[in-house]
Amino acid sequence: MYGANLRFPKEELNLEPRPDWWMVRPEEIIATCQSTKRGQANVIAQTPGGFPIYAVFYGDFSEPAPQSNWSAGSSSNTYKSYFQREGQKQTILFMAGIHGAEAESVCAATNLIQLLETGKDFRGKTNNELTSLIDQYRFIIIPCANMDGRAVSPDHLRHATFEDFRAVSQGCWKSDGSLIGWRGSKEWFPLPLDKVKNPGGYPNADGFNIMHDACPGHIRTAEAKGILRLCERWCVDAVLNAHSCEGQPHFIAPTLLAYPAHQRRGAAWATTANDLMFKAGLRKEALREPMKARGATFNLNTMMMYASGALAVTLECSTCSLENNYTFDQLIEPNYIALKVIMEDGLTAPIADRSTLFQG
Ligand SMILES: [Zn+2]
């Protein structure tokens, strides 16, 4: 039985019912993946809570495994000892729901799978611009990288209070019921589950925040291992790692620990995507200046870069807290805007140009 090892019940908030196309429950994610015919759905990990993590592959994934890894290959006489796909379709990974409470990208992903399979998403909408772009790439969708967290999270958080958003995202302590908090949750790895009233949908069922499962030689979760192996095996070029926050949607520039070429490219994507979101009425203010790589924190995005040379970037959708008033359709739209920005730009020049990337 799926989810047999979950230790906490699903959180329920007294919010409006979701629309019928808002497919984000674990059984709906699994059914969507299992229904694919055009795409190939593979299980890349089993969660500690008892769920499969699916990846759905669109395009030709028939090449043999690289003879080297990216670290060795990029330090050898030729990067082609790892990367032999020069001039072939680039490989893009759209990964949603690594923080299970953040349902918007998961909903965008299940709808995108349905769109690619049938020509219409669960809303009955077509999106020819997006599907024609996807056809020019190899495309992988991980619709929910944290099924355990998703299983204990509400279907959506539209118009939830900030306290409720935090309580179901990062959880509450058992001792006094106080919020663990966004940054507070990161003081633990894993979260001590015996001390929490509820863990929230941020971590998996063992309390690990998969986004920070990034210690070389000590990767704790099957989810992170599966994601990193997928990136390495298929020489992934770009990753859109999609999240949600309580504020406005925003596309985040890479940190200073990304390759210099990735810093520039990712920052340009962030500038374009944030501008498009403003023009689409999804952000209140226009950017005052172009985005730049900043900070030097690292996480699973950095590890994915090490695994394959990929440019991995984070998108924050909005969960639509009380002060915002996005429709359900608007809540998932940033995902499609971000994918279009990445894929349109990728057609102008290789996203991860392995011939120069390692030269700094
Ligand atoms: Zn997140």
Boltz pocket constraint, residues with backbone or C-beta under 6 A from the ligand:
constraints:
  - pocket:
      binder: B
      contacts: [[A, 98], [A, 99], [A, 102], [A, 243], [A, 244]]
      max_distance: 6.0
